[in-house]
Amino acid sequence: MEWNDLTEGAKAVFEQTRNLKNDNIQIVEFEVGFVQDFETEGGNTYTVSIQEEDYASIKRYTQENEYGEKYHMARNKNIVKLILLENGKIPDNLSEFPVFRQYKNDAIVKEVETNE
């Protein structure tokens, strides 16, 4: 599977793994069903949407990647973690690595903060 075959939401997720590589590993967490509008400096808006078809595209790309990068993906309900591996292995202690959550819907956290 090639980059051009990916859905737009899948490309948005994979771009985060490329933008924020750490020393050995990158973990991106996102929510299937996420939709958010963003505004550019020029006043234009665009939407980032991660839906089931994007998840399917990400899953297929991680299995058929032709570029040599190795990924591991885990899903629990609608929350998905995508791990860009180095040396093809998952480290023993993933909690030592930061998780990038730009696409995680945090509405519940905001509701809790406003109630205090």
NUTIBA-446921 format. One record per atom (N, C-alpha, C): x, y, z; residue number from 0; residue in three letters; atom name. Coordinates in steps of 0.02 Angstrom, whole numbers, plus 50000, padded with zeros to 5 digits. Layout:
! residues N
SITE  east north    up  nr rest atom
SITE     X     Y     Z NUM  Ala   CA
...
***
This chain:
! residues 116
SITE  east north    up  nr rest atom
SITE 50042 49941 50000   0  Met    N
SITE 50000 50000 50000   0  Met   CA
SITE 50044 50062 50000   0  Met    C
SITE 50027 50110 49959   1  Glu    N
SITE 50067 50171 49954   1  Glu   CA
SITE 50034 50229 49990   1  Glu    C
SITE 50073 50282 50003   2  Trp    N
SITE 50049 50341 50038   2  Trp   CA
SITE 49986 50370 50005   2  Trp    C
SITE 49986 50374 49939   3  Asn    N
SITE 49929 50403 49903   3  Asn   CA
SITE 49865 50363 49911   3  Asn    C
SITE 49870 50300 49931   4  Asp    N
SITE 49811 50258 49941   4  Asp   CA
SITE 49777 50270 50008   4  Asp    C
SITE 49810 50306 50054   5  Leu    N
SITE 49782 50318 50120   5  Leu   CA
SITE 49725 50369 50118   5  Leu    C
SITE 49677 50363 50164   6  Thr    N
SITE 49625 50413 50172   6  Thr   CA
SITE 49657 50475 50203   6  Thr    C
SITE 49623 50532 50199   7  Glu    N
SITE 49650 50595 50226   7  Glu   CA
SITE 49660 50591 50302   7  Glu    C
SITE 49613 50560 50338   8  Gly    N
SITE 49620 50553 50410   8  Gly   CA
SITE 49680 50510 50428   8  Gly    C
SITE 49691 50457 50390   9  Ala    N
SITE 49748 50414 50402   9  Ala   CA
SITE 49813 50452 50390   9  Ala    C
SITE 49816 50492 50338  10  Lys    N
SITE 49876 50532 50325  10  Lys   CA
SITE 49890 50580 50383  10  Lys    C
SITE 49837 50610 50410  11  Ala    N
SITE 49845 50656 50466  11  Ala   CA
SITE 49877 50621 50526  11  Ala    C
SITE 49856 50559 50540  12  Val    N
SITE 49885 50521 50595  12  Val   CA
SITE 49958 50504 50582  12  Val    C
SITE 49973 50478 50522  13  Phe    N
SITE 50042 50459 50507  13  Phe   CA
SITE 50089 50519 50504  13  Phe    C
SITE 50063 50577 50484  14  Glu    N
SITE 50105 50637 50484  14  Glu   CA
SITE 50128 50654 50555  14  Glu    C
SITE 50087 50639 50605  15  Gln    N
SITE 50108 50652 50674  15  Gln   CA
SITE 50165 50606 50694  15  Gln    C
SITE 50166 50544 50670  16  Thr    N
SITE 50222 50499 50688  16  Thr   CA
SITE 50286 50525 50657  16  Thr    C
SITE 50282 50558 50600  17  Arg    N
SITE 50341 50584 50568  17  Arg   CA
SITE 50363 50650 50599  17  Arg    C
SITE 50317 50692 50619  18  Asn    N
SITE 50334 50758 50646  18  Asn   CA
SITE 50365 50755 50715  18  Asn    C
SITE 50348 50705 50754  19  Leu    N
SITE 50369 50706 50824  19  Leu   CA
SITE 50409 50645 50844  19  Leu    C
SITE 50452 50620 50800  20  Lys    N
SITE 50493 50562 50817  20  Lys   CA
SITE 50535 50577 50879  20  Lys    C
SITE 50535 50531 50926  21  Asn    N
SITE 50578 50535 50984  21  Asn   CA
SITE 50642 50497 50969  21  Asn    C
SITE 50682 50486 51019  22  Asp    N
SITE 50744 50451 51008  22  Asp   CA
SITE 50734 50381 50978  22  Asp    C
SITE 50689 50342 51007  23  Asn    N
SITE 50681 50273 50985  23  Asn   CA
SITE 50610 50254 50964  23  Asn    C
SITE 50560 50292 50987  24  Ile    N
SITE 50491 50269 50977  24  Ile   CA
SITE 50444 50328 50975  24  Ile    C
SITE 50390 50322 50941  25  Gln    N
SITE 50338 50373 50939  25  Gln   CA
SITE 50271 50339 50949  25  Gln    C
SITE 50231 50363 50996  26  Ile    N
SITE 50164 50337 51007  26  Ile   CA
SITE 50114 50392 50992  26  Ile    C
SITE 50067 50379 50948  27  Val    N
SITE 50014 50426 50933  27  Val   CA
SITE 49948 50394 50955  27  Val    C
SITE 49910 50431 50995  28  Glu    N
SITE 49845 50406 51017  28  Glu   CA
SITE 49791 50449 50984  28  Glu    C
SITE 49740 50416 50957  29  Phe    N
SITE 49686 50454 50926  29  Phe   CA
SITE 49620 50417 50939  29  Phe    C
SITE 49566 50453 50927  30  Glu    N
SITE 49500 50425 50938  30  Glu   CA
SITE 49464 50417 50872  30  Glu    C
SITE 49440 50356 50858  31  Val    N
SITE 49398 50344 50799  31  Val   CA
SITE 49332 50380 50812  31  Val    C
SITE 49313 50422 50766  32  Gly    N
SITE 49253 50463 50774  32  Gly   CA
SITE 49270 50536 50789  32  Gly    C
SITE 49335 50551 50794  33  Phe    N
SITE 49358 50619 50808  33  Phe   CA
SITE 49345 50664 50748  33  Phe    C
SITE 49318 50723 50761  34  Val    N
SITE 49310 50774 50710  34  Val   CA
SITE 49325 50841 50743  34  Val    C
SITE 49368 50881 50712  35  Gln    N
SITE 49382 50947 50739  35  Gln   CA
SITE 49399 50994 50682  35  Gln    C
SITE 49373 51055 50685  36  Asp    N
SITE 49389 51106 50635  36  Asp   CA
SITE 49447 51147 50661  36  Asp    C
SITE 49493 51164 50617  37  Phe    N
SITE 49550 51205 50633  37  Phe   CA
SITE 49550 51266 50588  37  Phe    C
SITE 49578 51321 50613  38  Glu    N
SITE 49583 51382 50573  38  Glu   CA
SITE 49656 51398 50560  38  Glu    C
SITE 49673 51414 50498  39  Thr    N
SITE 49741 51431 50480  39  Thr   CA
SITE 49753 51505 50495  39  Thr    C
SITE 49816 51527 50491  40  Glu    N
SITE 49832 51597 50504  40  Glu   CA
SITE 49798 51643 50454  40  Glu    C
SITE 49785 51618 50394  41  Gly    N
SITE 49752 51658 50343  41  Gly   CA
SITE 49677 51661 50350  41  Gly    C
SITE 49650 51629 50402  42  Gly    N
SITE 49578 51631 50413  42  Gly   CA
SITE 49539 51575 50380  42  Gly    C
SITE 49574 51532 50343  43  Asn    N
SITE 49540 51475 50312  43  Asn   CA
SITE 49531 51420 50364  43  Asn    C
SITE 49480 51379 50355  44  Thr    N
SITE 49469 51323 50401  44  Thr   CA
SITE 49477 51257 50365  44  Thr    C
SITE 49496 51207 50403  45  Tyr    N
SITE 49499 51139 50376  45  Tyr   CA
SITE 49478 51092 50433  45  Tyr    C
SITE 49457 51032 50415  46  Thr    N
SITE 49432 50985 50464  46  Thr   CA
SITE 49477 50924 50467  46  Thr    C
SITE 49494 50902 50527  47  Val    N
SITE 49527 50839 50537  47  Val   CA
SITE 49474 50790 50563  47  Val    C
SITE 49466 50736 50527  48  Ser    N
SITE 49416 50686 50545  48  Ser   CA
SITE 49447 50617 50541  48  Ser    C
SITE 49441 50579 50596  49  Ile    N
SITE 49468 50511 50599  49  Ile   CA
SITE 49408 50465 50608  49  Ile    C
SITE 49389 50429 50556  50  Gln    N
SITE 49329 50386 50557  50  Gln   CA
SITE 49349 50314 50545  50  Gln    C
SITE 49300 50269 50546  51  Glu    N
SITE 49314 50197 50537  51  Glu   CA
SITE 49354 50182 50473  51  Glu    C
SITE 49336 50217 50419  52  Glu    N
SITE 49372 50204 50356  52  Glu   CA
SITE 49445 50226 50362  52  Glu    C
SITE 49459 50278 50402  53  Asp    N
SITE 49528 50299 50413  53  Asp   CA
SITE 49565 50247 50455  53  Asp    C
SITE 49531 50220 50506  54  Tyr    N
SITE 49561 50168 50547  54  Tyr   CA
SITE 49579 50107 50504  54  Tyr    C
SITE 49533 50087 50460  55  Ala    N
SITE 49545 50030 50416  55  Ala   CA
SITE 49605 50044 50370  55  Ala    C
SITE 49610 50107 50346  56  Ser    N
SITE 49665 50126 50303  56  Ser   CA
SITE 49731 50124 50341  56  Ser    C
SITE 49731 50149 50403  57  Ile    N
SITE 49791 50147 50445  57  Ile   CA
SITE 49812 50075 50458  57  Ile    C
SITE 49764 50032 50474  58  Lys    N
SITE 49778 49962 50489  58  Lys   CA
SITE 49809 49928 50428  58  Lys    C
SITE 49780 49939 50371  59  Arg    N
SITE 49806 49908 50309  59  Arg   CA
SITE 49877 49933 50294  59  Arg    C
SITE 49888 49999 50303  60  Tyr    N
SITE 49954 50027 50289  60  Tyr   CA
SITE 50007 49999 50336  60  Tyr    C
SITE 49989 49990 50400  61  Thr    N
SITE 50038 49963 50448  61  Thr   CA
SITE 50057 49891 50430  61  Thr    C
SITE 50011 49855 50399  62  Gln    N
SITE 50025 49785 50380  62  Gln   CA
SITE 50062 49780 50313  62  Gln    C
SITE 50050 49828 50268  63  Glu    N
SITE 50077 49823 50200  63  Glu   CA
SITE 50127 49877 50184  63  Glu    C
SITE 50154 49910 50234  64  Asn    N
SITE 50199 49967 50223  64  Asn   CA
SITE 50258 49947 50180  64  Asn    C
SITE 50269 49986 50128  65  Glu    N
SITE 50323 49972 50081  65  Glu   CA
SITE 50385 50014 50095  65  Glu    C
SITE 50383 50055 50146  66  Tyr    N
SITE 50438 50103 50158  66  Tyr   CA
SITE 50486 50081 50213  66  Tyr    C
SITE 50476 50022 50241  67  Gly    N
SITE 50523 49995 50289  67  Gly   CA
SITE 50508 50013 50361  67  Gly    C
SITE 50462 50059 50374  68  Glu    N
SITE 50445 50076 50443  68  Glu   CA
SITE 50400 50021 50472  68  Glu    C
SITE 50411 50006 50535  69  Lys    N
SITE 50372 49955 50569  69  Lys   CA
SITE 50326 49987 50620  69  Lys    C
SITE 50264 49966 50621  70  Tyr    N
SITE 50214 49994 50667  70  Tyr   CA
SITE 50180 49939 50706  70  Tyr    C
SITE 50157 49957 50765  71  His    N
SITE 50112 49914 50804  71  His   CA
SITE 50051 49957 50820  71  His    C
SITE 49992 49928 50814  72  Met    N
SITE 49931 49965 50828  72  Met   CA
SITE 49888 49925 50876  72  Met    C
SITE 49860 49960 50926  73  Ala    N
SITE 49816 49928 50975  73  Ala   CA
SITE 49753 49971 50981  73  Ala    C
SITE 49695 49938 50983  74  Arg    N
SITE 49631 49974 50989  74  Arg   CA
SITE 49592 49948 51049  74  Arg    C
SITE 49566 49995 51089  75  Asn    N
SITE 49522 49980 51145  75  Asn   CA
SITE 49461 50024 51137  75  Asn    C
SITE 49406 49995 51117  76  Lys    N
SITE 49344 50032 51100  76  Lys   CA
SITE 49361 50080 51043  76  Lys    C
SITE 49356 50145 51053  77  Asn    N
SITE 49370 50192 50999  77  Asn   CA
SITE 49439 50225 51006  77  Asn    C
SITE 49476 50209 51057  78  Ile    N
SITE 49542 50238 51067  78  Ile   CA
SITE 49595 50192 51036  78  Ile    C
SITE 49636 50221 50993  79  Val    N
SITE 49687 50182 50958  79  Val   CA
SITE 49756 50212 50973  79  Val    C
SITE 49804 50168 50985  80  Lys    N
SITE 49873 50189 50993  80  Lys   CA
SITE 49913 50160 50935  80  Lys    C
SITE 49950 50203 50902  81  Leu    N
SITE 49992 50184 50846  81  Leu   CA
SITE 50064 50197 50868  81  Leu    C
SITE 50105 50145 50866  82  Ile    N
SITE 50173 50149 50889  82  Ile   CA
SITE 50220 50139 50830  82  Ile    C
SITE 50262 50189 50818  83  Leu    N
SITE 50314 50183 50767  83  Leu   CA
SITE 50375 50152 50801  83  Leu    C
SITE 50392 50092 50778  84  Leu    N
SITE 50446 50054 50811  84  Leu   CA
SITE 50513 50067 50777  84  Leu    C
SITE 50565 50059 50816  85  Glu    N
SITE 50632 50057 50788  85  Glu   CA
SITE 50661 49989 50805  85  Glu    C
SITE 50697 49961 50759  86  Asn    N
SITE 50724 49893 50765  86  Asn   CA
SITE 50669 49841 50768  86  Asn    C
SITE 50608 49859 50746  87  Gly    N
SITE 50554 49811 50740  87  Gly   CA
SITE 50527 49782 50804  87  Gly    C
SITE 50542 49813 50862  88  Lys    N
SITE 50522 49785 50926  88  Lys   CA
SITE 50483 49835 50968  88  Lys    C
SITE 50438 49809 51009  89  Ile    N
SITE 50403 49850 51058  89  Ile   CA
SITE 50445 49849 51122  89  Ile    C
SITE 50462 49906 51150  90  Pro    N
SITE 50501 49907 51212  90  Pro   CA
SITE 50464 49874 51269  90  Pro    C
SITE 50501 49851 51319  91  Asp    N
SITE 50471 49818 51377  91  Asp   CA
SITE 50425 49864 51416  91  Asp    C
SITE 50445 49927 51424  92  Asn    N
SITE 50407 49973 51466  92  Asn   CA
SITE 50384 50033 51424  92  Asn    C
SITE 50325 50028 51395  93  Leu    N
SITE 50299 50083 51353  93  Leu   CA
SITE 50284 50145 51394  93  Leu    C
SITE 50273 50139 51459  94  Ser    N
SITE 50255 50197 51499  94  Ser   CA
SITE 50312 50248 51503  94  Ser    C
SITE 50372 50229 51483  95  Glu    N
SITE 50429 50275 51484  95  Glu   CA
SITE 50427 50323 51425  95  Glu    C
SITE 50385 50311 51376  96  Phe    N
SITE 50383 50351 51316  96  Phe   CA
SITE 50322 50396 51314  96  Phe    C
SITE 50329 50458 51292  97  Pro    N
SITE 50271 50503 51289  97  Pro   CA
SITE 50221 50481 51236  97  Pro    C
SITE 50158 50497 51249  98  Val    N
SITE 50104 50482 51202  98  Val   CA
SITE 50079 50548 51174  98  Val    C
SITE 50078 50554 51108  99  Phe    N
SITE 50054 50614 51075  99  Phe   CA
SITE 49979 50606 51064  99  Phe    C
SITE 49938 50653 51090 100  Arg    N
SITE 49866 50645 51089 100  Arg   CA
SITE 49830 50702 51053 100  Arg    C
SITE 49858 50731 51003 101  Gln    N
SITE 49826 50789 50971 101  Gln   CA
SITE 49756 50771 50945 101  Gln    C
SITE 49745 50710 50924 102  Tyr    N
SITE 49681 50692 50894 102  Tyr   CA
SITE 49634 50658 50944 102  Tyr    C
SITE 49651 50660 51008 103  Lys    N
SITE 49608 50629 51058 103  Lys   CA
SITE 49555 50679 51079 103  Lys    C
SITE 49492 50658 51078 104  Asn    N
SITE 49437 50701 51098 104  Asn   CA
SITE 49439 50708 51174 104  Asn    C
SITE 49449 50769 51198 105  Asp    N
SITE 49456 50778 51271 105  Asp   CA
SITE 49397 50817 51301 105  Asp    C
SITE 49338 50810 51272 106  Ala    N
SITE 49278 50845 51297 106  Ala   CA
SITE 49262 50824 51369 106  Ala    C
SITE 49273 50762 51387 107  Ile    N
SITE 49258 50739 51455 107  Ile   CA
SITE 49304 50774 51504 107  Ile    C
SITE 49367 50781 51488 108  Val    N
SITE 49415 50815 51531 108  Val   CA
SITE 49394 50887 51542 108  Val    C
SITE 49373 50921 51489 109  Lys    N
SITE 49351 50991 51494 109  Lys   CA
SITE 49289 50997 51539 109  Lys    C
SITE 49243 50950 51534 110  Glu    N
SITE 49183 50952 51576 110  Glu   CA
SITE 49202 50945 51649 110  Glu    C
SITE 49249 50901 51665 111  Val    N
SITE 49271 50891 51734 111  Val   CA
SITE 49303 50954 51760 111  Val    C
SITE 49345 50987 51719 112  Glu    N
SITE 49380 51048 51740 112  Glu   CA
SITE 49331 51104 51756 112  Glu    C
SITE 49276 51111 51719 113  Thr    N
SITE 49229 51165 51729 113  Thr   CA
SITE 49185 51154 51791 113  Thr    C
SITE 49180 51092 51815 114  Asn    N
SITE 49139 51078 51873 114  Asn   CA
SITE 49174 51092 51939 114  Asn    C
SITE 49239 51102 51937 115  Glu    N
SITE 49277 51113 51999 115  Glu   CA
SITE 49272 51184 52023 115  Glu    C
***
